[in-house]
Amino acid sequence: MRYLTWRTWPVRAQRLWRSSLQVRTVTISVVMSTIAVGIIGAYMSFSVGANLFDTRLQDALAASERSNVVAQTRFDATQQTAGLDLDVAMKSASTAVQQAASTPAGTDIAILRTPGQAGVRLPVDVVSPGLDPDVAISPELREQVESSTERRLYWQSISLEREDGGVDPAVVVGSVLDVPTSGQYELYLVYNLSDTEQALSFVQGTLWLGMASLVILIGAVTYTVVRLIVAPVRTAAETSERLAAGELEVRIPERGEDVIATLARSFNGMADSLQRQITKLATLSQVQQRFVSDVSHELRTPLTTIRLASDVLYDQRETFPAATARTTELLHTQVQRFELLLADLLEMSRYDAGAVDMELEPTNLVRLVEDAMEAVETLSASKGTELRLEAPGGYFEAEVDARRIRRILQNLLANAIDHGEGKPIVVYVDSNEAAVAIAVRDYGVGMSTTAMERVFDRFWRADPSRQRSTGGTGLGLAISLEDAALHGGWLEVWSAPGEGSCFRLTLPRRRGETLTESPLDLPPVGAAAKEDADV
């Protein structure tokens, strides 16, 4: 479990990074501040270290120059003092060098005779206790000093090992001394810079501690400022989500007179306006729905009376004169159409009011398609249209409201017969484990792209002047679309001018399941489609 938790924390961090403006702002501010402060701190640390070293080096060079002058003066004095021992002069010179250098305790000296000179080696070399000239003085430095023709100072940075195994930085400065009757000697002063290193470490530690505190302070200030800004924005986002969910009474708290308060007042004003408009539209919609429902119900009684009277006249039309008989037939047809229109209006009013109930039961859709085809058989025969069924077999049962699905199929078949130009109409049925699909394909006049976009609109006709055999109300496809949505399904259309149209109904096999794909292509590609494409 710990392993899984450790594996998931990067995903959680990534999700938090994407979802939190506050986290992104604070993180970016801290990272950028760290980079900027780090660059400045590195520059300052380098500058301070360089300045300390340069200052210490200049002091060492100045002290070395004084020491060289003092030592050379002592040796020059031996020529004016008869019988002066050179060894005594060397000791006196080394003591004077220590005093003239004015360096801290621990500074070592070495006075070494330049190799390769003729004559007696007097006085002897002087080396401070604990100093190894072969280690502290490099051959390169000795070579520079030996070959010097002027009284110049040469220096080199070195490292001195301590007794505890540590290393101290140091500077060794070399120069030339002329000893009477003995030849050329070399004066080396070794300056230990451990005190300078300690001072630099203290300055650097203080500097980095200050920079770390500055970064933390910047992060805290950024967090506080962003929180002051993000909190109202988060409140506005939550309030807008609640408004979108239908809670029209929620508002953003208004505090102060700043920009955020102005935003809150503007948002609340917008919400008040939206609430008034939505309430007004909802009231108008309810009035409209009630009006349609009431009118439809009120028309049923006189329409029933008119239909009964038209039926009586229609049954006796053969006894009427020709003109009267034709009028009776027209009256009977229009009364039937009016009755269908009234029924469709009542159905649409139920959908608009959200008062539609379904009676779901396992249904074999192939049987349902066959029933719908039988219901329009007379109409297809009158148009000379052949109806074909292509059902390869499979999971055909689904939980549907058989009455509503039958109504969709009859409407699609009637439309296909009306626009099929007498060519065969193929009905495809197929399914998989999750969905069932029914497609009605005709090879008639087809529709344009603009017509397909409006084909499901209420009372819309692709060609109002076209003769219709079914006497449709203009609400059939709109009701079919609502029936499909009520089942959680899709009703889609494909069409092309001169190639016909295809309506595909896709339904989930079980109520509540979400559709992801349809078992049938749109339009379907099958044996019947290939045959009819050449018709």
C-alpha positions as CSV (number, residue, x, y, z in Angstrom):
1,M,0.0,0.0,0.0
2,R,2.9,2.4,0.8
3,Y,4.4,1.6,-2.6
4,L,1.2,2.4,-4.4
5,T,0.8,5.6,-2.4
6,W,4.4,6.6,-3.3
7,R,3.7,5.8,-7.0
8,T,0.5,7.9,-7.1
9,W,1.8,11.1,-5.5
10,P,3.4,12.5,-8.7
11,V,-0.1,12.1,-10.4
12,R,-1.7,13.9,-7.4
13,A,1.0,16.7,-7.6
14,Q,0.4,17.1,-11.3
15,R,-3.4,17.3,-10.8
16,L,-2.9,19.9,-8.1
17,W,-0.6,21.9,-10.3
18,R,-3.2,22.0,-13.1
19,S,-6.1,22.7,-10.9
20,S,-4.7,25.3,-8.4
21,L,-3.8,28.7,-9.6
22,Q,-2.4,29.5,-6.1
23,V,0.0,26.6,-6.2
24,R,1.3,27.5,-9.7
25,T,1.8,31.2,-8.8
26,V,3.6,30.6,-5.5
27,T,5.7,27.8,-7.0
28,I,6.8,29.9,-10.0
29,S,7.5,32.9,-7.8
30,V,9.6,30.9,-5.4
31,V,11.5,29.2,-8.2
32,M,12.2,32.4,-10.1
33,S,13.1,34.2,-6.8
34,T,15.5,31.3,-5.9
35,I,17.2,31.5,-9.3
36,A,17.5,35.3,-9.1
37,V,18.7,35.4,-5.5
38,G,21.1,32.5,-6.2
39,I,22.7,34.3,-9.1
40,I,23.0,37.5,-7.1
41,G,24.3,35.5,-4.0
42,A,26.9,33.7,-6.1
43,Y,28.1,36.9,-7.6
44,M,28.3,38.6,-4.2
45,S,30.1,35.6,-2.7
46,F,32.6,35.5,-5.5
47,S,33.1,39.3,-5.3
48,V,33.6,39.3,-1.5
49,G,36.0,36.3,-1.7
50,A,38.0,38.0,-4.4
51,N,38.2,41.3,-2.6
52,L,39.3,39.6,0.7
53,F,41.9,37.7,-1.1
54,D,43.2,40.7,-3.0
55,T,43.3,42.8,0.1
56,R,45.2,40.0,2.0
57,L,47.5,39.6,-1.0
58,Q,48.3,43.3,-1.2
59,D,49.1,43.3,2.6
60,A,51.3,40.3,2.1
61,L,53.2,41.8,-0.8
62,A,53.7,45.1,1.1
63,A,55.0,43.2,4.2
64,S,57.3,41.1,2.0
65,E,58.7,44.2,0.4
66,R,59.4,45.8,3.8
67,S,61.0,42.5,5.0
68,N,63.2,42.3,1.9
69,V,64.4,45.9,2.4
70,V,65.1,45.3,6.1
71,A,67.0,42.1,5.5
72,Q,69.0,43.5,2.7
73,T,69.9,46.5,4.8
74,R,71.2,44.2,7.6
75,F,73.3,42.2,5.1
76,D,74.7,45.4,3.6
77,A,75.7,46.6,7.0
78,T,78.1,43.6,7.4
79,Q,80.4,45.2,4.8
80,Q,80.9,48.2,7.0
81,T,81.4,46.3,10.2
82,A,84.7,44.4,10.3
83,G,84.7,40.9,11.7
84,L,80.8,40.6,11.8
85,D,79.8,36.9,11.7
86,L,77.5,36.2,8.7
87,D,75.5,33.6,10.8
88,V,74.8,36.3,13.3
89,A,73.8,38.6,10.5
90,M,71.5,35.9,9.2
91,K,69.8,35.5,12.5
92,S,69.5,39.3,12.9
93,A,68.0,39.5,9.4
94,S,65.5,36.8,10.1
95,T,64.4,38.5,13.3
96,A,64.1,41.8,11.5
97,V,62.1,40.2,8.7
98,Q,59.6,38.9,11.3
99,Q,59.3,42.3,12.8
100,A,59.1,44.2,9.5
101,A,56.4,41.9,8.1
102,S,54.1,42.8,10.9
103,T,52.1,39.6,10.1
104,P,50.1,37.5,12.5
105,A,51.7,34.8,14.5
106,G,52.3,31.6,12.5
107,T,53.7,33.3,9.4
108,D,56.8,31.3,8.4
109,I,59.9,32.5,6.7
110,A,62.7,30.7,4.7
111,I,66.0,32.2,3.6
112,L,67.6,29.9,1.2
113,R,70.9,30.1,-0.8
114,T,70.4,30.0,-4.5
115,P,71.8,26.7,-5.8
116,G,74.7,26.5,-8.3
117,Q,76.8,29.4,-6.8
118,A,80.6,29.2,-6.3
119,G,82.1,29.8,-2.9
120,V,81.6,28.9,0.7
121,R,77.9,28.3,1.8
122,L,77.8,30.9,4.5
123,P,75.7,31.8,6.2
124,V,73.5,28.7,6.6
125,D,69.9,28.6,5.4
126,V,67.1,29.7,7.8
127,V,63.8,27.9,7.9
128,S,60.9,28.4,10.4
129,P,60.2,25.3,12.5
130,G,57.5,23.1,10.9
131,L,58.0,24.5,7.4
132,D,59.1,22.1,4.7
133,P,60.5,24.3,1.9
134,D,60.2,21.4,-0.6
135,V,56.5,21.3,0.0
136,A,55.6,24.9,0.5
137,I,57.8,26.4,-2.2
138,S,57.2,25.0,-5.7
139,P,60.0,24.5,-8.2
140,E,58.3,26.9,-10.6
141,L,58.3,29.7,-7.9
142,R,62.0,29.1,-7.1
143,E,62.9,29.2,-10.8
144,Q,61.2,32.5,-11.2
145,V,62.9,34.0,-8.1
146,E,66.3,32.5,-9.1
147,S,66.2,34.0,-12.6
148,S,65.1,37.4,-11.4
149,T,67.5,40.2,-12.3
150,E,65.5,42.8,-10.4
151,R,64.3,43.1,-6.9
152,R,60.8,41.9,-7.8
153,L,58.3,40.0,-5.7
154,Y,56.9,36.7,-6.9
155,W,53.9,35.0,-5.2
156,Q,51.9,31.8,-5.5
157,S,48.8,30.4,-3.8
158,I,49.4,27.1,-1.9
159,S,47.7,24.8,0.6
160,L,49.2,24.0,3.9
161,E,48.4,20.8,5.7
162,R,47.5,21.1,9.4
163,E,48.3,18.6,12.1
164,D,44.7,17.4,12.2
165,G,44.8,16.5,8.5
166,G,43.0,19.6,7.4
167,V,44.2,22.1,4.8
168,D,44.6,25.9,5.1
169,P,45.0,28.3,2.2
170,A,48.2,30.3,2.1
171,V,50.3,32.6,0.0
172,V,54.1,32.3,-0.4
173,V,56.0,35.4,-1.6
174,G,59.6,35.2,-2.8
175,S,62.3,37.7,-3.4
176,V,66.1,37.9,-3.9
177,L,68.7,38.9,-1.2
178,D,72.4,39.7,-1.9
179,V,74.7,38.5,1.0
180,P,78.2,40.0,0.9
181,T,81.0,37.5,0.2
182,S,78.4,34.6,0.0
183,G,76.3,35.3,-3.0
184,Q,72.6,35.3,-3.8
185,Y,70.0,34.1,-1.3
186,E,66.2,33.9,-1.6
187,L,63.7,35.2,0.9
188,Y,60.3,33.4,1.1
189,L,57.5,34.5,3.4
190,V,54.6,32.0,3.8
191,Y,51.3,33.8,4.9
192,N,48.6,31.5,6.3
193,L,45.2,32.8,5.2
194,S,43.0,30.6,7.5
195,D,41.8,33.7,9.2
196,T,40.7,35.2,5.9
197,E,39.0,31.9,5.0
198,Q,37.1,31.9,8.3
199,A,36.0,35.5,7.7
200,L,34.9,34.6,4.1
201,S,33.0,31.5,5.4
202,F,31.2,33.6,8.0
203,V,30.3,36.2,5.3
204,Q,29.1,33.5,2.9
205,G,27.1,31.7,5.6
206,T,25.4,35.0,6.6
207,L,24.8,35.8,2.9
208,W,23.2,32.4,2.1
209,L,21.1,32.5,5.3
210,G,19.8,35.9,4.4
211,M,19.0,34.8,0.8
212,A,17.2,31.7,2.1
213,S,15.2,33.9,4.4
214,L,14.5,36.3,1.5
215,V,13.2,33.5,-0.7
216,I,11.0,32.2,2.2
217,L,9.7,35.8,2.7
218,I,9.0,36.2,-1.0
219,G,7.1,32.9,-1.0
220,A,5.1,33.9,2.1
221,V,4.3,37.3,0.6
222,T,3.3,35.8,-2.8
223,Y,1.1,33.2,-1.0
224,T,-0.6,35.9,1.0
225,V,-1.2,38.2,-2.0
226,V,-2.3,35.4,-4.3
227,R,-4.6,34.1,-1.5
228,L,-6.2,37.5,-1.3
229,I,-6.8,37.5,-5.0
230,V,-7.6,33.8,-5.7
231,A,-10.0,33.4,-2.8
232,P,-12.6,35.9,-4.3
233,V,-12.1,34.3,-7.7
234,R,-12.6,30.8,-6.3
235,T,-15.8,32.1,-4.6
236,A,-17.0,33.6,-7.9
237,A,-16.2,30.3,-9.7
238,E,-18.1,28.3,-7.1
239,T,-21.0,30.7,-7.2
240,S,-21.2,30.5,-11.0
241,E,-21.2,26.7,-10.9
242,R,-24.1,26.8,-8.4
243,L,-25.9,29.3,-10.7
244,A,-25.3,27.0,-13.6
245,A,-26.7,24.1,-11.5
246,G,-30.0,26.0,-11.1
247,E,-29.4,27.7,-7.7
248,L,-30.4,31.2,-9.0
249,E,-30.5,32.8,-5.5
250,V,-26.8,32.4,-4.7
251,R,-24.7,35.6,-4.7
252,I,-21.0,36.6,-4.1
253,P,-20.5,38.4,-0.7
254,E,-19.7,42.1,-1.3
255,R,-17.0,43.6,1.0
256,G,-15.1,46.8,0.7
257,E,-14.7,49.2,-2.2
258,D,-11.8,47.7,-4.2
259,V,-11.7,46.0,-7.6
260,I,-12.8,42.6,-6.1
261,A,-15.8,44.3,-4.5
262,T,-16.7,45.9,-7.8
263,L,-16.4,42.5,-9.5
264,A,-18.7,41.0,-6.9
265,R,-21.3,43.8,-7.4
266,S,-21.2,43.4,-11.2
267,F,-21.5,39.6,-10.9
268,N,-24.4,39.9,-8.5
269,G,-26.1,42.4,-10.8
270,M,-25.6,40.0,-13.7
271,A,-27.0,37.2,-11.6
272,D,-30.0,39.2,-10.6
273,S,-30.7,40.1,-14.3
274,L,-30.3,36.5,-15.3
275,Q,-32.6,35.3,-12.5
276,R,-35.3,37.7,-13.6
277,Q,-35.0,36.7,-17.2
278,I,-34.9,33.0,-16.5
279,T,-37.9,33.4,-14.2
280,K,-39.7,35.4,-16.8
281,L,-38.9,32.8,-19.5
282,A,-39.8,29.9,-17.3
283,T,-43.1,31.6,-16.5
284,L,-43.8,32.2,-20.2
285,S,-42.8,28.7,-21.0
286,Q,-45.2,27.3,-18.4
287,V,-47.9,29.6,-19.7
288,Q,-47.3,28.4,-23.2
289,Q,-47.2,24.8,-22.2
290,R,-50.4,25.2,-20.2
291,F,-52.0,27.1,-23.1
292,V,-51.1,24.3,-25.6
293,S,-52.2,21.6,-23.2
294,D,-55.5,23.4,-22.3
295,V,-56.3,24.2,-26.0
296,S,-55.5,20.7,-27.0
297,H,-57.8,19.3,-24.3
298,E,-60.5,21.8,-25.0
299,L,-60.4,21.0,-28.7
300,R,-60.9,17.3,-28.2
301,T,-64.6,17.6,-27.4
302,P,-65.6,19.6,-30.4
303,L,-63.2,17.7,-32.6
304,T,-64.8,14.4,-31.5
305,T,-68.2,15.8,-32.4
306,I,-66.9,17.0,-35.8
307,R,-65.3,13.6,-36.4
308,L,-68.5,11.8,-35.6
309,A,-70.4,14.1,-37.9
310,S,-67.8,13.7,-40.7
311,D,-67.9,9.9,-40.3
312,V,-71.7,9.9,-40.8
313,L,-71.4,12.1,-43.9
314,Y,-68.5,10.1,-45.2
315,D,-70.5,6.8,-44.9
316,Q,-73.3,8.4,-46.9
317,R,-71.1,10.2,-49.5
318,E,-72.3,7.9,-52.3
319,T,-75.9,9.4,-52.0
320,F,-74.5,12.9,-52.4
321,P,-73.9,14.8,-55.6
322,A,-70.3,14.5,-56.9
323,A,-69.2,17.9,-55.6
324,T,-70.7,17.3,-52.2
325,A,-69.2,13.8,-52.0
326,R,-65.7,15.1,-52.8
327,T,-66.2,17.8,-50.1
328,T,-67.2,15.1,-47.7
329,E,-64.0,13.1,-48.4
330,L,-61.8,16.2,-48.0
331,L,-63.6,17.0,-44.7
332,H,-63.0,13.4,-43.5
333,T,-59.3,13.5,-44.4
334,Q,-58.6,16.8,-42.8
335,V,-60.5,15.9,-39.6
336,Q,-58.3,12.8,-39.3
337,R,-55.2,15.0,-39.9
338,F,-56.4,17.5,-37.3
339,E,-56.9,14.7,-34.8
340,L,-53.3,13.4,-35.4
341,L,-52.0,17.0,-35.1
342,L,-53.9,17.4,-31.8
343,A,-52.5,14.1,-30.5
344,D,-48.9,15.2,-31.4
345,L,-49.4,18.6,-29.8
346,L,-50.5,16.9,-26.6
347,E,-47.5,14.6,-26.7
348,M,-45.1,17.5,-27.2
349,S,-46.7,19.4,-24.3
350,R,-46.0,16.4,-22.1
351,Y,-42.3,16.4,-23.2
352,D,-42.0,20.1,-22.6
353,A,-43.6,19.7,-19.1
354,G,-41.4,16.7,-18.3
355,A,-44.4,14.6,-17.6
356,V,-43.6,11.6,-19.8
357,D,-43.6,8.1,-18.4
358,M,-42.2,5.0,-20.1
359,E,-43.2,1.3,-19.8
360,L,-40.0,-0.6,-20.3
361,E,-39.9,-4.3,-21.1
362,P,-37.5,-6.7,-22.8
363,T,-38.5,-6.4,-26.5
364,N,-37.2,-8.2,-29.7
365,L,-36.6,-5.3,-32.0
366,V,-36.8,-7.5,-35.1
367,R,-40.4,-8.3,-34.3
368,L,-41.0,-4.6,-33.6
369,V,-39.6,-3.7,-37.0
370,E,-41.7,-6.3,-38.7
371,D,-44.9,-4.9,-37.0
372,A,-44.0,-1.4,-38.1
373,M,-43.4,-2.6,-41.7
374,E,-46.8,-4.3,-41.7
375,A,-48.5,-1.1,-40.5
376,V,-47.2,0.8,-43.5
377,E,-47.6,-2.0,-46.0
378,T,-50.7,-0.5,-47.6
379,L,-49.0,2.9,-48.0
380,S,-45.9,1.3,-49.5
381,A,-48.0,-0.8,-51.9
382,S,-49.8,2.4,-53.1
383,K,-46.4,4.0,-53.9
384,G,-45.0,0.8,-55.5
385,T,-42.2,0.8,-52.9
386,E,-40.6,-2.5,-51.8
387,L,-39.7,-2.9,-48.1
388,R,-36.8,-5.1,-47.2
389,L,-35.4,-6.2,-43.8
390,E,-31.8,-7.1,-43.2
391,A,-31.1,-8.5,-39.8
392,P,-28.0,-10.7,-39.5
393,G,-28.9,-11.9,-36.0
394,G,-27.4,-11.3,-32.6
395,Y,-28.4,-9.6,-29.3
396,F,-31.7,-8.1,-30.5
397,E,-33.6,-7.9,-27.2
398,A,-33.5,-4.5,-25.4
399,E,-35.3,-2.8,-22.6
400,V,-37.5,-0.3,-24.4
401,D,-41.0,1.2,-24.5
402,A,-42.4,-0.8,-27.4
403,R,-45.2,1.7,-28.2
404,R,-42.7,4.7,-28.5
405,I,-40.2,2.7,-30.6
406,R,-42.9,1.5,-32.9
407,R,-44.1,5.1,-33.4
408,I,-40.5,6.1,-34.3
409,L,-40.2,3.3,-36.8
410,Q,-43.6,4.0,-38.4
411,N,-42.7,7.7,-38.8
412,L,-39.3,6.9,-40.3
413,L,-40.8,4.4,-42.7
414,A,-43.6,6.8,-43.7
415,N,-41.1,9.5,-44.5
416,A,-38.9,7.1,-46.5
417,I,-41.9,6.1,-48.6
418,D,-42.9,9.7,-49.2
419,H,-39.4,10.7,-50.4
420,G,-38.2,7.3,-51.8
421,E,-39.4,7.9,-55.3
422,G,-40.8,4.4,-55.4
423,K,-37.4,2.8,-55.0
424,P,-36.8,-0.1,-52.5
425,I,-36.4,0.8,-48.8
426,V,-34.1,-1.3,-46.6
427,V,-34.4,-1.6,-42.9
428,Y,-31.2,-2.7,-41.1
429,V,-31.2,-4.2,-37.6
430,D,-28.0,-5.1,-35.7
431,S,-26.7,-5.1,-32.2
432,N,-23.8,-5.8,-29.9
433,E,-23.6,-6.5,-26.2
434,A,-24.2,-2.9,-25.3
435,A,-26.5,-1.4,-27.9
436,V,-29.1,-2.1,-30.6
437,A,-29.4,-0.1,-33.8
438,I,-32.1,0.2,-36.5
439,A,-31.5,2.1,-39.8
440,V,-34.1,3.0,-42.4
441,R,-32.4,3.6,-45.8
442,D,-34.1,5.0,-48.9
443,Y,-32.7,5.9,-52.3
444,G,-34.9,8.9,-53.1
445,V,-34.4,12.6,-53.5
446,G,-32.2,13.0,-50.4
447,M,-31.5,16.3,-48.5
448,S,-29.0,19.1,-48.5
449,T,-26.7,19.8,-45.6
450,T,-28.9,22.7,-44.5
451,A,-32.0,20.5,-44.6
452,M,-30.3,17.9,-42.4
453,E,-29.5,20.5,-39.8
454,R,-33.2,21.4,-39.5
455,V,-34.9,18.0,-40.2
456,F,-35.7,17.5,-36.5
457,D,-37.2,21.0,-35.9
458,R,-40.9,21.2,-35.1
459,F,-43.2,21.9,-38.1
460,W,-40.3,22.1,-40.5
461,R,-40.6,20.6,-44.0
462,A,-37.7,20.1,-46.4
463,D,-40.1,20.9,-49.3
464,P,-43.4,22.5,-48.2
465,S,-44.8,22.2,-51.8
466,R,-44.2,18.5,-52.0
467,Q,-47.2,16.2,-52.1
468,R,-47.3,14.1,-49.0
469,S,-49.2,10.7,-48.9
470,T,-49.2,10.4,-45.1
471,G,-50.7,13.7,-44.2
472,G,-48.0,14.4,-41.6
473,T,-48.2,17.0,-39.0
474,G,-44.6,18.2,-39.1
475,L,-44.0,17.0,-35.5
476,G,-43.2,13.3,-36.3
477,L,-39.4,13.6,-36.3
478,A,-39.3,16.0,-33.4
479,I,-41.4,13.5,-31.3
480,S,-39.1,10.7,-32.5
481,L,-36.0,12.6,-31.4
482,E,-37.6,13.1,-28.0
483,D,-38.5,9.4,-27.7
484,A,-35.0,8.4,-28.6
485,A,-33.5,10.8,-26.0
486,L,-36.0,9.5,-23.4
487,H,-34.4,6.0,-23.9
488,G,-30.9,7.4,-23.6
489,G,-30.4,6.8,-27.3
490,W,-29.5,8.6,-30.6
491,L,-31.5,9.4,-33.6
492,E,-29.1,10.5,-36.4
493,V,-29.5,11.2,-40.1
494,W,-27.3,10.9,-43.2
495,S,-28.4,12.2,-46.6
496,A,-27.1,13.4,-50.0
497,P,-29.0,15.0,-52.8
498,G,-29.9,12.3,-55.4
499,E,-28.6,9.5,-53.2
500,G,-31.3,9.2,-50.7
501,S,-31.4,9.4,-46.9
502,C,-30.7,7.1,-43.9
503,F,-32.0,7.6,-40.3
504,R,-30.3,5.5,-37.7
505,L,-31.8,4.8,-34.2
506,T,-29.3,3.6,-31.6
507,L,-30.6,2.4,-28.2
508,P,-28.8,1.0,-25.1
509,R,-29.7,-2.6,-24.4
510,R,-30.3,-1.8,-20.7
511,R,-31.8,1.4,-19.2
512,G,-29.2,3.7,-17.7
513,E,-26.3,2.6,-19.8
514,T,-24.3,5.1,-21.7
515,L,-23.8,4.7,-25.5
516,T,-20.3,4.9,-26.9
517,E,-20.8,3.6,-30.4
518,S,-23.5,2.2,-32.7
519,P,-23.5,-1.3,-34.1
520,L,-24.4,0.0,-37.6
521,D,-22.5,2.4,-39.8
522,L,-24.2,5.5,-41.1
523,P,-25.3,4.7,-43.8
524,P,-25.0,1.0,-43.3
525,V,-22.8,-1.0,-45.7
526,G,-24.3,-4.3,-46.5
527,A,-25.4,-6.7,-49.3
528,A,-28.8,-4.9,-49.6
529,A,-27.1,-1.5,-49.8
530,K,-24.8,-2.6,-52.6
531,E,-27.7,-4.0,-54.6
532,D,-29.9,-1.0,-54.1
533,A,-27.2,1.5,-54.9
534,D,-27.6,0.4,-58.6
535,V,-31.4,0.8,-58.6
